[in-house]
Amino acid sequence: MSDSPFLATRRGKFTLALLCGVAFLDFIDASIVNIALPAMQRALGFSVAGLQWVPSGYLLTYGGFMLLGGRVADLLGRRRVLVAGTVLFGAASAAGGFAQTASVMVAARMVQGLGAAAMLPAALSLLTTSFREGPERNRAFAVWGGMAGAASGAGVLLGGVLTDGLGWRWVMLVNVPVVVALLVVVPLLLPDDRRTARLREFDAPGALLVTGAMLLLVFTLVKAPDVGWGAVRTVGGLAGSAVLLTLFVLNETRSAHPLLPLDTLRIRGLAAANVTQLLVLAGGAAMFFFVSLYMESVLHYSPLRTGSAYLPLCACVGVAAGVTSKLLPRFGTRPLIVVGALIGSAGLFLLSRVPVGGSYVTDLLPGLLVVALGLGVVFVSVTAAANSGVPANRAGVAAALLNSSQQLGTALGLAIMAVLAADRTGHLLKLGTDVPHATTEGFQRALLAGALFTVAAAVVGLGVRNSRGDEAAASLAPAPAAAPADTTV
């Protein structure tokens, strides 16, 4: 390899743009359909309960198969898995765009999530292995983090534009030309790292156990607000997921070729980085979900106006991410994560005080900008910390762990905060409070909980490795015969 930084070359810049484009496509599809849901309900005859599976179906398979996708990328080659996932994602997008029934739409969203679970860890591990430690990787992570932070806001905006303009089907069909472009460019820019893994090298029992555990966990969290946290179905689902995860850990300690080599979790600060990501995304999910509902149901914004309200947030996340890449070599990841999480928490606290007759400029914009500043700092710093010191042959697993924590955080945050909002609103309605005030106070309660989640992320962030981006990848010793009890993320 030449001494010249890869990112300084034209090929390096295009490679970074390609990988971030892949991730942007996956991230944005978690939110782009939300504003189109009422139109989908009318066109396809969704029930109220069934409609939630349009966003939740994607989240279920995206989070459930993420770890499997990361390990398969390490074993079979990241470019190969990236291409396969992209093809699956594009085919599912086309199927959803032309769906004539509710069941076809939900199935398409679930297959989309499966494709994304292959694409995202492959893309992040390619970024980690393509760009060297130091300023070059910090800049790459800054672009990735800024893109990740802006994607949710951009999804709401693009969903509003497409729904009001071309129609709701285009929130799915818009992916197809992007997928075709990616499939043309990927072989031109990314080297063929094809590997041939023998069947005995694939941990089939581990794959079944962890995928089953993740699917059951995400499904239970998604359904908990509807059936109740104390319901037998919820308690049983959580207990079943815990049993499957325990069996998975036991299997990994005995497998000659584990799906998740447990010594990966002994990389200093990796577990803390993943938990920090989970908690931050739980708070961030509350903001996008409840602020959007507030704008549409209380302030009566149109879909397009609601989406446009997030434009300043997207720009602020990008600026914060760029500044963070400059600060990482000086301060390291740990202080930036802690400060960024506290800033994000302050923004969520501001948003939790929105009144019934709120103004965008005085009541929403300041909080959105403060949250964006905090999230931009955290996303870049956590991504750098979680990939610091990870050997190249574990890059896919490390990427999958980080992105799994993101999906679990989103599911957990929405599950908990939807209950808090509904309980508060329901209580006030019983007392005779009018609907706008009761609804707003429910949103306020959820956003305040999001602020507390983000404070918790700052506390956990104290345990993250303080990487400045110049560490060489760690060489892991063989895993001990018995994994320590605290190796679960």
Secondary structure, DSSP 8 states (H G I E B T S, - for coil): --SS-GGGSHHHHHHHHHHHHHHHHHHHTTTTTGGGHHHHHHHHT--HHHHTHHHHHHHHHHHHTHHHHHHHHHHH-HHHHHHHHHHHHHHHHHHHHT--SHHHHHHHHHHHHHHHHHHHHHHHHHHHHHS-TTHHHHHHHHHHHHHHHHHHHHHHHHHHHHHHTT-TTHHHHTHHHHHHHHHHHHHHHS--------GGGS-HHHHHHHHHHHHHHHHHHHHHHHH-TTSHHHHHHHHHHHHHHHHHHHHHHH-SS-SS-GGGGGSTTHHHHHHHHHHHHHHHHHHHHHHHHIIIIIS---HHHHHHTTHHHHHHHHHHHHHHHHHHHHH-HHHHHHHHHHHHHHHHHHHTT--TT--IIIIIHHHHHHHHHHHHHHHHHHHHHHHTT--GGGHHHHHHHHHHHHHHHHHHHHHHHHHHHHHHHHHHHHTT--HHHHHHHHHHHHHHHHHHHHHHHHHHHTTS----S-----------SS--TT---
